[in-house]
Amino acid sequence: MRLLLCLCITLALALADKDKGQGHGHAHGKPDHAPGPPHGRGNKPDHPPGHTEGHSHGLGHEKHDHKHHEDGHEDGHGKDNHTHHGADFDRCKGLEMDAVTVNEEGVPYFFKADHLYKGFDGEAELANETFAEMDDDHHLGHVDAALHMQHEGSPDDDHIFFFLDNKVFSYYQHKLVEGFPKDISEVFPGIPEHLDAAVECPKPDCDEESVIFFKGDEIYHFNLKTKAVEKKEFDSMPNCTSAFRFMEHYFCFHGHQYSRFDPKTGEVPAGKYPKAVHGYFVRCAKFGDDDDHVERERCSRVHLDALTSDHSGNMFAFRNHHFIHKEAANDSISVDNIEHDFKELHGDVDAVFSYDDHLYIIKDDHVHVYTDSEPHTKVDGYPKKLKDELAVEGHVDAAFVCEDHHYVHIIQGDKMVDVDLKASPRVKTEERPLSLFKKVDAAMCGPNGIKVVVGNHYYHFDTVMLMVGARSLPEQHRVSTELFGCDH
């Protein structure tokens, strides 16, 4: 009898714990809530892959747009319409983001549910690994909107703000600022709750230092100095699910697409948008057959992996699985998969340089050599080990040879070595520090000097000595506009 009574009590307690776990969605300590997709102007909601109905998470922190979804349920104040995001966090499948901003160093941060993507490639990680307080007390399963404040002279300058329901969180150097979270109405009076997107708008992009807030089809300009709120009508813009300022341009993300817009008028360049997010802001191996590959690669924000030019000034660039060829004679650009032009070479490359009418392509610990004229024919005997061919070991970030010289300059991290290509066996010189760069994405040398590519920009140096000895960065140049002729 006692045994039967103990079993009954144990079973009752177990069932109670199970019900409690389902009610709060924290059974395994990893929140799996994702907000429902918002509506565009007159468009049906666009569900991302793996997006299915499921249990709620946390304290009712779904993303509200107060409109009816296809299933007839109402978000926010009506019936429960909580959605569940599965384990598939593959950005290349058109994943819709909840919020987008940049960090203090200009690296894009993309937020989905309780996960964070840093930059244009790489796997998702839990957001609370970077913003520790995100799950301590408030159980932030997602964020509604995010922005990086740029308000020179203000104590909020260089802070990152997150908006969730009626609260705003302010972080400085990834630490929650004392006193936060606060009500949105306290920090940004006149701005509604349950926002869809937010983006900073410093002068002269806006007439005054401002923040632009989006909620459904309503747009608010908040004057940071006077706290005045001006409601705007941006008729040409879709409803933004997230927005951010990047490379001095403004981007509205809506579903799996994005549009560039004028922050003062909301005007979107006619005939050019929308475009697929995963084609320009995500590093992906494959795209649809109907994509404009040339337009995408010319204007992509994803950094180049390798870059060089031949003696005629033709440019060869590599990004992920794609090869970009720019003709010097007419500036025409062609784009294809790397395997199409370099049959034996699969996947992305680490570095490339031109020497003696050949392209030396470094991938992992091997060097592949091809003719620089089309068709690009592999030289017999290659690939060879990087150590045997160029006397270096480890990952190579960039390499270049200047015109009429026979030394290849190899960049690894913040150091550079030179290798005499006429010597046999080849021997590297002593390492020289590159005080201006912690990491370089690509580099090339031509008649006008050296271009060093870091992220979406490049820096010009007249000589190798000036590059090594420089103590301050020269003027930034945009890769997309100045190398590939994109209009933004």
N, C-alpha and C positions, 0 to 999 in steps of 0.2 A: 504493500500500500504506500509506504514511504517512497519507494522507488518510483511508482507511478506518479505521485505528487511532484517529485523533483523534476521528472521528465516534462510534465505539463508546464511548470513554472519556466523551465529553460526554453521550451518552445515559444511560450508567450513573449518572453524577453527578446528572443531572436526576431520574431515577427515585428515587434515594436521598433527595434533598431533598423530593420529593413525599410519600414515605412518612413522612418525619420530620414534615412539616407536618400530615399527617392524624393522626398519633399524638398530637399535642399540641393540635390545634385552634386554632392561632394563625396560620394562613396569611395572614390579612389584618389581623392586629393587633386585631381586634374579636371577643372571645369571644361565642359565640352559644348557650351552654348555658343551659338552664332546668331547674329541678328537676321531677321527676315529682310529680303531685298526690297528696297524702296521703289516707288513708281517714278518713271520719267513722265514727261508731258504727253499724256495720251497713250503711253505704251504699257503693255502688260509687264509685270515684274519678271525679271530674268534670273532664274534660279541657277546658281553655280553648281557644278558637278558635285555629287555626294550630298546635296542639300535636301534633307527630308524632314518631315515632321517628327518631333520627339519631345522629351521632357524639358522643362525649364531649368535654368541654372541660377543660383544665387538669389538675390533679393528683387526679382522682377526686373532685371536689367536688360530687357529687350530693347531693340532700337525702334522708336516710335515714329510713324509718319501719319497716324490717325486716319488712314485710308483703308478701304477694304481690299483684301487680297483675293486671288482667284477662287479660293475655297470658301469665300463668303464670311470668313472670320475677320474680326476687327483687331487691329494692332493696338495695344496700349490700354484702352479703356473699355473694350468690349470683351468678347470671349477670348480665352487663351489661344494665342497663335504662336507659341514659342517654337523655335526651330532648332534643329540639332545638326551640327556640322560634324561629319564623320572624320575618320583618321586621314583622309586624303587631303594633304595641304600642298598639292602640286600647283604652283603658280602658272605653269605652262598650259594648264587646262582651262584657263580663263577664270581663275578664282577672283571673286569680287571682294575688294578690301573694305573694311569698316572705316579706316582713317589712314591718312598719309601725312607725313611731315618730314623734316630733315633734322638731324642732330646738330650740335654746336659746330661740327666740322663739315657740315654740308652733306653728310651721308644720308640718303633717303631711308626712312623707316616706314614700313608698310605693316599695318595691324589687321589681323583677322582673328575674331573671337579672342581667346586668351593667348594668341601666338603673335610673334613679331618676326618680320623678315628685315634683315639689314642689307641695304644695297640692292643691286639688281640680280644677284644670284645667291646661291646658298640655301640651306634648309631652314625651315621655320624653327624658332626656339620659343620657349615660354617667355612672355613679356616680363614676368616678374623676375627673371634672371637679370634683366637690365634695370628695371624699375621695381625695386624690391618691395615697396609698400603696396604694389598693385593688388596683392592678394592677402596682405596681412590682416586687415580688419574690414576691408570694404568689398572683398570678393569680386574684383572687377573682371567679369567674364568677357568683356569687350569694352571698347571705347566708342563713343558716338562720333567724336571729332578730335582733331589734334592740330596744333600749330607751333611753330618755332618763332617766338617773339623777336622782332628786330626793331627796337625802339631806342635809338642811341640816347644816352643820358638818363634813361629811365631805370629804376631798380629792377624792372622786369626784363630788361634787355638780355638776350641770350637764354631766356628761360623757355622750356617746353611746357605747353599747357595741354591737358587732356580734359575732355568734357564727357560727362556721363550723367544721363538723366538731368537732374537739376543741380549737379555739382560740377565744380571745376577744380582740377589738381594742377599745381605748379611745381615743376622740377627744375633744379639748377644743378648742372653737372651730375645728373642722374640721381639726385637726392631730393626727396619731397621737401618743399619749402615749409618752414614752421608756420603753423596756423592754417594750413591747407589739409583737407579740402574745404572749400567755401561754397556757398550758394552762387550760382552764376549771376543772379541778380545783384549780389554784393560787389562782385568784381567787374561785371559788365552789365550795369543797370540798363534795362530796356531790351535786353536780348532774351529771347524765349528759351525754354527748356527743351530737352530732347532734340538736340540739334542733329543735322545730317553731316555738316562739314564746316570747316573754318580755315581761313588762311590769312596770314599777316600781309599788309600792304603798306610798306614804307614809302616816304616821299622819294622821288617825284612820281613813282608809279601811281600813287593816289595823291590828291591835292593836299591831304594832311595825313600824318601818321595814323594808320587805321588798321582795323581788323574787319574782314568780310565774313559774315556768318550766313549759312545756308540752312533753311528748313523747308522741305518741300519746294514749292515754287516761290517762296519768300526769301528775299536777299536783304541783308542789313549791313550798312557801313557804320562801324562804331569808331568814333573819333577818340583816339587814346588820350588826347590832351584835354578836351572839353567834356568828354563822356557823352556827347550828343550822338543820337542814333538817327540815321537817314535810311528810310526804306527805299529800295531800288526796284525797278522793273527791268529785268534782263530777259526780254522775250525770246531772244535768239538762242539762249542757253538751255540745255536740258537740266533736269534736277540733279544736283551733284550729291553723290553718296560719300565722296571725300574730295578734298582739293588741297593743292600745295603750290608753293612758289619754288621754282627750280630753274637755275641758270637764267634768272631775271625774267622768266616767263611764268604765266599762271595757267594751271591745268585743273580742269574739272573732270573727275572720274565719275562715270555713270554706268553701273553694271560692269560689263567686261570691256568697256570702251572709255576713251577719254577725248576731250576737246580742249584746245587752247583758247583762252579768252582774254579780252581786254578788261582789267579790273575796274576801270572807270565806267565803261559802257556795257560790258557783258558781251560785246561783239565777238563772234566766232568767225575766223577767216572762211569765206564762202568756198564750198566745193572741196575742202581739204579735210574736214572732220565730219563724223567721229572716226577714230582709228582704234585698233585693238591694243589694249594695254599690254598684253603679253608680247607684242611685237616691238615695242619701243621702250618699255620700262622693266622688262624682265628678260633675262638671258635664257633663251630656249634653243634647243637643237633643231626642232622641226616646226614648220608653220604650214598653214593651208596652201593648197595649190593655187588658189585664187588671190593670194596676197601679192601686193606689189613689193617684191623683194628689194628692188633698187631703192625705192622710196623709204622703205623701212630701215635699211642699213645706213643710208645716208643720214637719216634723221634720228637714229637710235640714240638713247641716252646711255646705253650700256658701253662700258669702256672697251677699247680695242685690246686684243691680246698681243698683236705684233704688227709692225709697220716697217716698210722699206721702200726705196725707189731705185730704179736702175740708172745706167749712165745716160739714158735718153729722157729721164725725168718721169717715166711711167711709175705710178705708185701701186704698191701691193699691200693690202691690209687684210688682217685676219681677225674675225670676231666669232668666238664660239665655233660652230661648225661651218661658218660661212667665209668665203673668200671674195674680197672686193678689189676690183681692178680699175684704176683710173688712168685713162690715156692722156699723156701730156699734150698731144697735138690738138685735141679738140675738147678736152675735159669731160669726155663721155665716161660713164661709169657702168660697169657690169657687175653683177652679183650672182654667185652660184655656191653650191655646197663645195667644201674643200675637196671632197673625193672626185668631183667632176673634173677639176683641173690638175689634181695631184693624186693619181689613181691609188697609189699605195699608202697614202697618208689618211688616217682615220681620226676624226675628232679634232678638238681644239689644239692649238700649238702654243708654245711658250714664247718664242722669239724668232725673228727672221732678220737676215742681213744679206746685202748684195755684194758680190765680189767676183770679178773676172767673168762677167756675163752669166753668172749662176746665182741662184737663190739658195742660201743655206738656212734650212728650217730646223729649229731646235724644238724637240718635243720630248719631255721627260728626260731620260739620260741618253738620248740618241740624237744624231745630226743626220738629216736627210738633205741631199743636194739635187737640185733640178736646174735645167736650163731656164733662163729668165724669159726666153722667147716662147711663143705659143706654137705648137702644144708643149706644155712643160714636161720635159722628158727626164726621168730619173737617171742620174749618173751611175754607171756600173760600180759595184762595190759598196754602195750605200743602202741603208743607213749604217753608220758607224757609232761606236760608243762616244759619248761626249768627252770623256776623259782622254780617249785616244786621239780624237780629232782636234780638240781645242784645249786640252790640258787643264780643264776645270771640272769640278764636281759639284753636285747640288743643283738646286733649282735656278734657272736663268730667267730673270724678269725681262731683259731687253738686251739687244746687241746691235751694233751698227758699225759700218766702215765708211769713212769719209772719202770723197772722190779722189782718185789717183793715189790713195794710200794703201798700204798692205797690212795695217794693224786693225784687228777687230776689237772694239771696246765692248766689254761684257759687263752688264750691270746685274749684281746680285744683292738685293736688299738696298742698303744705303752705301754700298761700296762698288767700285769699278776696277776691273783689271784689263790689261791689254795683252793681246796675243799676236805675235808676228806670223802672218799666214804664209810667208815665204820660208820660214825656218822649218827644219826637219831634224830631229823631232821638235814639236812645238812646245814652247815654254811660256808660261804666263809671267807678267811683271808683278811687282809688289802691288798690293791693294791700295787704292786711293779712296778716301772717304768722300761721299756726296753729301755735304752738309745741308743742302736744301731739300733733300728728298729722303723719306723713310722707305718708300717703295715706288717704283716706276712701272707703268703698265706696258709702255712701248717707247721706242725711240728710233729715229732715222736721221741720216746725215746726207745733205745734198749740196749743190753749189752755193746756196744761200745760208748754210749753217746747219745747226742741229735742232731738231724738234723733239722735245721730251714730253711724252703723253702721260698725264696723271688724271685718271677719271675721265671727265668730259672735256677737259681742257688740255692744251699743250703750251709749252714755254719755249721760246726761241733763244738760242745762244749762237754767237758768231763762230766760236771755236771751242774745242774740247777744253783747253786751258781755262777759258772764261767760265765754262760750265762747272768745272771742278773748283775753281777759285771763288766763284760768286758767293756773296754773303746775303743777298736778298733776291727774292724771286722777281724776274722780269714780268712784263705785262702778260696777262692771261689771254689766250686765244681759244675760241670754241672749235672743237673738232668737227662738229656737224656742219657748221656754217663755213668755216675758213678752209677746211680740208676737202669737204665733200659737197659744198655749195648748197646745203639745205637752207631754207629760209628762217629757221629758228633752231 
